[in-house]
């Protein structure tokens, strides 16, 4: 699938997009996305992705100890 992208520097009330023959008479999706709006970085819009904790020591068990019942 090939996408067609056109950028209009000064969009008018109506836009015209010329489709190539292979896309004519087919089901297509048109998305209008304003490019002048600034998207806030992830760090400003959300908190930390994971919680981290500081510990004094870690316990690492061997395989047999992990699977004991």
Biopython code that builds the backbone (N, CA, C, O; Angstrom):
import numpy as np
from Bio.PDB.StructureBuilder import StructureBuilder

atoms = [
    (1, "UNK", "N", (0.842, -1.176, 0.000)),
    (1, "UNK", "CA", (0.000, 0.000, 0.000)),
    (1, "UNK", "C", (0.885, 1.237, 0.000)),
    (1, "UNK", "O", (1.787, 1.363, 0.829)),
    (2, "UNK", "N", (0.634, 2.120, -0.901)),
    (2, "UNK", "CA", (1.354, 3.378, -0.972)),
    (2, "UNK", "C", (0.443, 4.496, -0.499)),
    (2, "UNK", "O", (-0.724, 4.562, -0.886)),
    (3, "UNK", "N", (0.971, 5.365, 0.328)),
    (3, "UNK", "CA", (0.196, 6.489, 0.843)),
    (3, "UNK", "C", (0.482, 7.722, 0.003)),
    (3, "UNK", "O", (1.596, 7.921, -0.482)),
    (4, "UNK", "N", (-0.529, 8.530, -0.153)),
    (4, "UNK", "CA", (-0.372, 9.819, -0.838)),
    (4, "UNK", "C", (-0.390, 10.894, 0.232)),
    (4, "UNK", "O", (-1.300, 10.948, 1.058)),
    (5, "UNK", "N", (0.613, 11.740, 0.211)),
    (5, "UNK", "CA", (0.676, 12.806, 1.200)),
    (5, "UNK", "C", (0.819, 14.131, 0.478)),
    (5, "UNK", "O", (1.708, 14.306, -0.356)),
    (6, "UNK", "N", (-0.055, 15.051, 0.802)),
    (6, "UNK", "CA", (0.022, 16.400, 0.261)),
    (6, "UNK", "C", (-0.032, 17.373, 1.429)),
    (6, "UNK", "O", (-0.875, 17.237, 2.316)),
    (7, "UNK", "N", (0.851, 18.340, 1.430)),
    (7, "UNK", "CA", (0.861, 19.375, 2.454)),
    (7, "UNK", "C", (0.397, 20.670, 1.796)),
    (7, "UNK", "O", (0.947, 21.100, 0.782)),
    (8, "UNK", "N", (-0.611, 21.276, 2.383)),
    (8, "UNK", "CA", (-1.130, 22.557, 1.901)),
    (8, "UNK", "C", (-0.656, 23.630, 2.877)),
    (8, "UNK", "O", (-1.018, 23.602, 4.054)),
    (9, "UNK", "N", (0.150, 24.571, 2.398)),
    (9, "UNK", "CA", (0.666, 25.621, 3.269)),
    (9, "UNK", "C", (-0.431, 26.582, 3.716)),
    (9, "UNK", "O", (-0.384, 27.098, 4.833)),
    (10, "UNK", "N", (-1.404, 26.823, 2.866)),
    (10, "UNK", "CA", (-2.506, 27.710, 3.205)),
    (10, "UNK", "C", (-3.789, 27.046, 2.706)),
    (10, "UNK", "O", (-4.204, 27.266, 1.569)),
    (11, "UNK", "N", (-4.414, 26.236, 3.557)),
    (11, "UNK", "CA", (-5.588, 25.471, 3.151)),
    (11, "UNK", "C", (-6.770, 26.384, 2.896)),
    (11, "UNK", "O", (-7.066, 27.275, 3.691)),
    (12, "UNK", "N", (-7.434, 26.156, 1.793)),
    (12, "UNK", "CA", (-8.620, 26.924, 1.440)),
    (12, "UNK", "C", (-9.848, 26.285, 2.088)),
    (12, "UNK", "O", (-9.732, 25.329, 2.854)),
    (13, "UNK", "N", (-11.018, 26.822, 1.771)),
    (13, "UNK", "CA", (-12.254, 26.276, 2.326)),
    (13, "UNK", "C", (-12.495, 24.863, 1.812)),
    (13, "UNK", "O", (-13.043, 24.027, 2.529)),
    (14, "UNK", "N", (-12.093, 24.595, 0.587)),
    (14, "UNK", "CA", (-12.212, 23.259, 0.002)),
    (14, "UNK", "C", (-10.859, 22.832, -0.525)),
    (14, "UNK", "O", (-10.096, 23.652, -1.035)),
    (15, "UNK", "N", (-10.559, 21.544, -0.403)),
    (15, "UNK", "CA", (-9.302, 20.996, -0.901)),
    (15, "UNK", "C", (-9.598, 20.005, -2.020)),
    (15, "UNK", "O", (-10.630, 19.334, -2.003)),
    (16, "UNK", "N", (-8.714, 19.914, -2.971)),
    (16, "UNK", "CA", (-8.852, 18.965, -4.059)),
    (16, "UNK", "C", (-7.612, 18.100, -4.109)),
    (16, "UNK", "O", (-6.488, 18.600, -4.153)),
    (17, "UNK", "N", (-7.831, 16.789, -4.102)),
    (17, "UNK", "CA", (-6.727, 15.838, -4.175)),
    (17, "UNK", "C", (-6.941, 14.990, -5.422)),
    (17, "UNK", "O", (-7.967, 14.322, -5.550)),
    (18, "UNK", "N", (-5.990, 15.014, -6.330)),
    (18, "UNK", "CA", (-6.071, 14.199, -7.542)),
    (18, "UNK", "C", (-5.566, 12.796, -7.225)),
    (18, "UNK", "O", (-4.430, 12.618, -6.784)),
    (19, "UNK", "N", (-6.417, 11.809, -7.452)),
    (19, "UNK", "CA", (-6.055, 10.426, -7.175)),
    (19, "UNK", "C", (-5.483, 9.763, -8.413)),
    (19, "UNK", "O", (-5.951, 10.002, -9.527)),
    (20, "UNK", "N", (-4.471, 8.929, -8.220)),
    (20, "UNK", "CA", (-3.956, 8.168, -9.361)),
    (20, "UNK", "C", (-4.994, 7.116, -9.787)),
    (20, "UNK", "O", (-5.867, 6.764, -8.994)),
    (21, "UNK", "N", (-4.911, 6.617, -11.013)),
    (21, "UNK", "CA", (-5.912, 5.674, -11.517)),
    (21, "UNK", "C", (-6.098, 4.430, -10.656)),
    (21, "UNK", "O", (-7.213, 3.915, -10.567)),
    (22, "UNK", "N", (-5.045, 3.936, -10.024)),
    (22, "UNK", "CA", (-5.167, 2.708, -9.223)),
    (22, "UNK", "C", (-5.972, 2.903, -7.937)),
    (22, "UNK", "O", (-6.404, 1.921, -7.333)),
    (23, "UNK", "N", (-6.183, 4.151, -7.506)),
    (23, "UNK", "CA", (-6.988, 4.418, -6.319)),
    (23, "UNK", "C", (-8.403, 4.887, -6.636)),
    (23, "UNK", "O", (-9.240, 4.973, -5.738)),
    (24, "UNK", "N", (-8.673, 5.185, -7.872)),
    (24, "UNK", "CA", (-10.002, 5.661, -8.239)),
    (24, "UNK", "C", (-11.028, 4.542, -8.120)),
    (24, "UNK", "O", (-10.744, 3.391, -8.453)),
    (25, "UNK", "N", (-12.207, 4.882, -7.648)),
    (25, "UNK", "CA", (-13.332, 3.955, -7.478)),
    (25, "UNK", "C", (-13.010, 2.855, -6.468)),
    (25, "UNK", "O", (-13.491, 1.729, -6.597)),
    (26, "UNK", "N", (-12.205, 3.178, -5.474)),
    (26, "UNK", "CA", (-11.879, 2.246, -4.387)),
    (26, "UNK", "C", (-12.199, 2.914, -3.063)),
    (26, "UNK", "O", (-12.360, 4.132, -2.988)),
    (27, "UNK", "N", (-12.289, 2.116, -2.041)),
    (27, "UNK", "CA", (-12.521, 2.638, -0.696)),
    (27, "UNK", "C", (-11.205, 3.203, -0.174)),
    (27, "UNK", "O", (-10.203, 2.489, -0.130)),
    (28, "UNK", "N", (-11.195, 4.471, 0.220)),
    (28, "UNK", "CA", (-9.986, 5.134, 0.719)),
    (28, "UNK", "C", (-10.328, 5.899, 1.997)),
    (28, "UNK", "O", (-11.496, 6.174, 2.273)),
    (29, "UNK", "N", (-9.317, 6.231, 2.757)),
    (29, "UNK", "CA", (-9.480, 7.021, 3.977)),
    (29, "UNK", "C", (-8.732, 8.335, 3.803)),
    (29, "UNK", "O", (-7.588, 8.348, 3.348)),
    (30, "UNK", "N", (-9.372, 9.430, 4.164)),
    (30, "UNK", "CA", (-8.758, 10.752, 4.091)),
    (30, "UNK", "C", (-8.671, 11.297, 5.503)),
    (30, "UNK", "O", (-9.668, 11.332, 6.224)),
    (31, "UNK", "N", (-7.482, 11.721, 5.899)),
    (31, "UNK", "CA", (-7.254, 12.269, 7.243)),
    (31, "UNK", "C", (-6.761, 13.702, 7.085)),
    (31, "UNK", "O", (-5.805, 13.959, 6.354)),
    (32, "UNK", "N", (-7.413, 14.625, 7.767)),
    (32, "UNK", "CA", (-6.979, 16.025, 7.781)),
    (32, "UNK", "C", (-6.316, 16.272, 9.134)),
    (32, "UNK", "O", (-6.964, 16.167, 10.176)),
    (33, "UNK", "N", (-5.055, 16.594, 9.118)),
    (33, "UNK", "CA", (-4.275, 16.768, 10.343)),
    (33, "UNK", "C", (-3.639, 18.151, 10.340)),
    (33, "UNK", "O", (-2.791, 18.421, 9.489)),
    (34, "UNK", "N", (-4.018, 19.048, 11.267)),
    (34, "UNK", "CA", (-3.385, 20.368, 11.300)),
    (34, "UNK", "C", (-1.932, 20.241, 11.752)),
    (34, "UNK", "O", (-1.632, 19.544, 12.721)),
    (35, "UNK", "N", (-1.047, 20.914, 11.047)),
    (35, "UNK", "CA", (0.377, 20.791, 11.334)),
    (35, "UNK", "C", (0.920, 21.923, 12.181)),
    (35, "UNK", "O", (2.085, 21.886, 12.577)),
    (36, "UNK", "N", (0.104, 22.933, 12.472)),
    (36, "UNK", "CA", (0.610, 24.070, 13.226)),
    (36, "UNK", "C", (0.412, 23.917, 14.725)),
    (36, "UNK", "O", (0.925, 24.734, 15.490)),
    (37, "UNK", "N", (-0.314, 22.900, 15.168)),
    (37, "UNK", "CA", (-0.508, 22.690, 16.600)),
    (37, "UNK", "C", (0.686, 21.935, 17.171)),
    (37, "UNK", "O", (1.109, 20.915, 16.628)),
    (38, "UNK", "N", (1.215, 22.445, 18.261)),
    (38, "UNK", "CA", (2.358, 21.812, 18.901)),
    (38, "UNK", "C", (1.889, 20.670, 19.788)),
    (38, "UNK", "O", (0.963, 20.838, 20.581)),
    (39, "UNK", "N", (2.516, 19.523, 19.659)),
    (39, "UNK", "CA", (2.199, 18.377, 20.498)),
    (39, "UNK", "C", (3.144, 18.404, 21.688)),
    (39, "UNK", "O", (4.362, 18.489, 21.526)),
    (40, "UNK", "N", (2.571, 18.331, 22.886)),
    (40, "UNK", "CA", (3.400, 18.376, 24.089)),
    (40, "UNK", "C", (4.239, 17.101, 24.193)),
    (40, "UNK", "O", (3.751, 16.020, 23.865)),
    (41, "UNK", "N", (5.482, 17.209, 24.639)),
    (41, "UNK", "CA", (6.308, 16.018, 24.820)),
    (41, "UNK", "C", (5.691, 15.079, 25.850)),
    (41, "UNK", "O", (4.892, 15.501, 26.686)),
    (42, "UNK", "N", (6.064, 13.821, 25.785)),
    (42, "UNK", "CA", (5.512, 12.805, 26.681)),
    (42, "UNK", "C", (5.778, 13.136, 28.139)),
    (42, "UNK", "O", (4.918, 12.893, 28.986)),
    (43, "UNK", "N", (6.941, 13.682, 28.455)),
    (43, "UNK", "CA", (7.302, 13.934, 29.849)),
    (43, "UNK", "C", (6.408, 14.992, 30.493)),
    (43, "UNK", "O", (6.208, 14.969, 31.707)),
    (44, "UNK", "N", (5.873, 15.910, 29.707)),
    (44, "UNK", "CA", (5.017, 16.948, 30.280)),
    (44, "UNK", "C", (3.574, 16.494, 30.431)),
    (44, "UNK", "O", (2.863, 16.991, 31.305)),
    (45, "UNK", "N", (3.130, 15.568, 29.606)),
    (45, "UNK", "CA", (1.725, 15.188, 29.610)),
    (45, "UNK", "C", (1.422, 14.009, 30.521)),
    (45, "UNK", "O", (0.264, 13.804, 30.884)),
    (46, "UNK", "N", (2.408, 13.246, 30.893)),
    (46, "UNK", "CA", (2.148, 12.057, 31.704)),
    (46, "UNK", "C", (3.232, 11.908, 32.765)),
    (46, "UNK", "O", (4.316, 12.482, 32.656)),
    (47, "UNK", "N", (2.922, 11.145, 33.767)),
    (47, "UNK", "CA", (3.891, 10.864, 34.818)),
    (47, "UNK", "C", (4.901, 9.832, 34.355)),
    (47, "UNK", "O", (4.925, 9.462, 33.181)),
    (48, "UNK", "N", (5.728, 9.370, 35.266)),
    (48, "UNK", "CA", (6.719, 8.361, 34.884)),
    (48, "UNK", "C", (6.030, 7.079, 34.425)),
    (48, "UNK", "O", (4.975, 6.707, 34.937)),
    (49, "UNK", "N", (6.636, 6.425, 33.468)),
    (49, "UNK", "CA", (6.028, 5.215, 32.917)),
    (49, "UNK", "C", (6.094, 4.059, 33.903)),
    (49, "UNK", "O", (5.150, 3.272, 33.985)),
    (50, "UNK", "N", (7.169, 3.938, 34.640)),
    (50, "UNK", "CA", (7.336, 2.853, 35.601)),
    (50, "UNK", "C", (7.707, 3.436, 36.957)),
    (50, "UNK", "O", (8.354, 4.480, 37.040)),
    (51, "UNK", "N", (7.295, 2.759, 38.009)),
    (51, "UNK", "CA", (7.722, 3.169, 39.349)),
    (51, "UNK", "C", (9.014, 2.438, 39.666)),
    (51, "UNK", "O", (9.110, 1.230, 39.449)),
    (52, "UNK", "N", (9.991, 3.139, 40.169)),
    (52, "UNK", "CA", (11.252, 2.509, 40.549)),
    (52, "UNK", "C", (11.450, 2.677, 42.049)),
    (52, "UNK", "O", (11.034, 3.678, 42.633)),
    (53, "UNK", "N", (12.083, 1.696, 42.659)),
    (53, "UNK", "CA", (12.313, 1.692, 44.093)),
    (53, "UNK", "C", (13.784, 1.450, 44.367)),
    (53, "UNK", "O", (14.449, 0.732, 43.620)),
    (54, "UNK", "N", (14.286, 2.035, 45.414)),
    (54, "UNK", "CA", (15.651, 1.789, 45.877)),
    (54, "UNK", "C", (15.605, 0.713, 46.956)),
    (54, "UNK", "O", (14.786, 0.789, 47.872)),
    (55, "UNK", "N", (16.481, -0.292, 46.852)),
    (55, "UNK", "CA", (16.526, -1.372, 47.843)),
    (55, "UNK", "C", (17.948, -1.519, 48.349)),
    (55, "UNK", "O", (18.909, -1.153, 47.672)),
    (56, "UNK", "N", (18.065, -2.064, 49.559)),
    (56, "UNK", "CA", (19.383, -2.265, 50.142)),
    (56, "UNK", "C", (20.082, -3.500, 49.582)),
    (56, "UNK", "O", (21.299, -3.505, 49.396)),
    (57, "UNK", "N", (19.306, -4.543, 49.317)),
    (57, "UNK", "CA", (19.907, -5.756, 48.764)),
    (57, "UNK", "C", (18.880, -6.502, 47.923)),
    (57, "UNK", "O", (17.671, -6.324, 48.077)),
    (58, "UNK", "N", (19.391, -7.337, 47.034)),
    (58, "UNK", "CA", (18.518, -8.153, 46.189)),
    (58, "UNK", "C", (18.766, -9.616, 46.510)),
    (58, "UNK", "O", (19.892, -10.027, 46.787)),
    (59, "UNK", "N", (17.701, -10.387, 46.467)),
    (59, "UNK", "CA", (17.819, -11.833, 46.658)),
    (59, "UNK", "C", (17.621, -12.503, 45.307)),
    (59, "UNK", "O", (16.578, -12.340, 44.673)),
    (60, "UNK", "N", (18.618, -13.253, 44.870)),
    (60, "UNK", "CA", (18.541, -13.971, 43.606)),
    (60, "UNK", "C", (18.581, -15.455, 43.923)),
    (60, "UNK", "O", (19.589, -15.973, 44.403)),
    (61, "UNK", "N", (17.475, -16.133, 43.649)),
    (61, "UNK", "CA", (17.361, -17.548, 43.965)),
    (61, "UNK", "C", (17.749, -18.380, 42.751)),
    (61, "UNK", "O", (17.607, -17.945, 41.608)),
    (62, "UNK", "N", (18.248, -19.601, 43.025)),
    (62, "UNK", "CA", (18.534, -20.493, 41.913)),
    (62, "UNK", "C", (17.231, -21.110, 41.399)),
    (62, "UNK", "O", (16.179, -20.966, 42.021)),
    (63, "UNK", "N", (17.311, -21.777, 40.294)),
    (63, "UNK", "CA", (16.115, -22.292, 39.626)),
    (63, "UNK", "C", (15.334, -23.267, 40.502)),
    (63, "UNK", "O", (14.105, -23.202, 40.541)),
    (64, "UNK", "N", (16.019, -24.169, 41.208)),
    (64, "UNK", "CA", (15.322, -25.157, 42.048)),
    (64, "UNK", "C", (14.585, -24.481, 43.192)),
    (64, "UNK", "O", (13.474, -24.890, 43.530)),
    (65, "UNK", "N", (15.177, -23.452, 43.798)),
    (65, "UNK", "CA", (14.529, -22.768, 44.891)),
    (65, "UNK", "C", (13.288, -22.000, 44.428)),
    (65, "UNK", "O", (12.323, -21.873, 45.181)),
    (66, "UNK", "N", (13.309, -21.502, 43.225)),
    (66, "UNK", "CA", (12.166, -20.783, 42.708)),
    (66, "UNK", "C", (10.968, -21.703, 42.472)),
    (66, "UNK", "O", (9.822, -21.274, 42.608)),
    (67, "UNK", "N", (11.225, -22.963, 42.119)),
    (67, "UNK", "CA", (10.155, -23.870, 41.752)),
    (67, "UNK", "C", (9.792, -24.857, 42.855)),
    (67, "UNK", "O", (9.075, -25.824, 42.599)),
    (68, "UNK", "N", (10.270, -24.635, 44.069)),
    (68, "UNK", "CA", (9.907, -25.499, 45.193)),
    (68, "UNK", "C", (8.458, -25.270, 45.569)),
    (68, "UNK", "O", (7.924, -24.172, 45.407)),
    (69, "UNK", "N", (7.829, -26.318, 46.072)),
    (69, "UNK", "CA", (6.440, -26.168, 46.553)),
    (69, "UNK", "C", (6.374, -26.399, 48.019)),
    (69, "UNK", "O", (5.296, -26.319, 48.609)),
]
sb = StructureBuilder()
sb.init_structure("model")
sb.init_model(0)
sb.init_chain("A")
sb.init_seg("    ")
for serial, (resi, resn, name, xyz) in enumerate(atoms, 1):
    if name == "N":
        sb.init_residue(resn, " ", resi, " ")
    sb.init_atom(name, np.array(xyz, "f"), 0.0, 1.0, " ", f" {name:<3s}", serial, name[0])
structure = sb.get_structure()
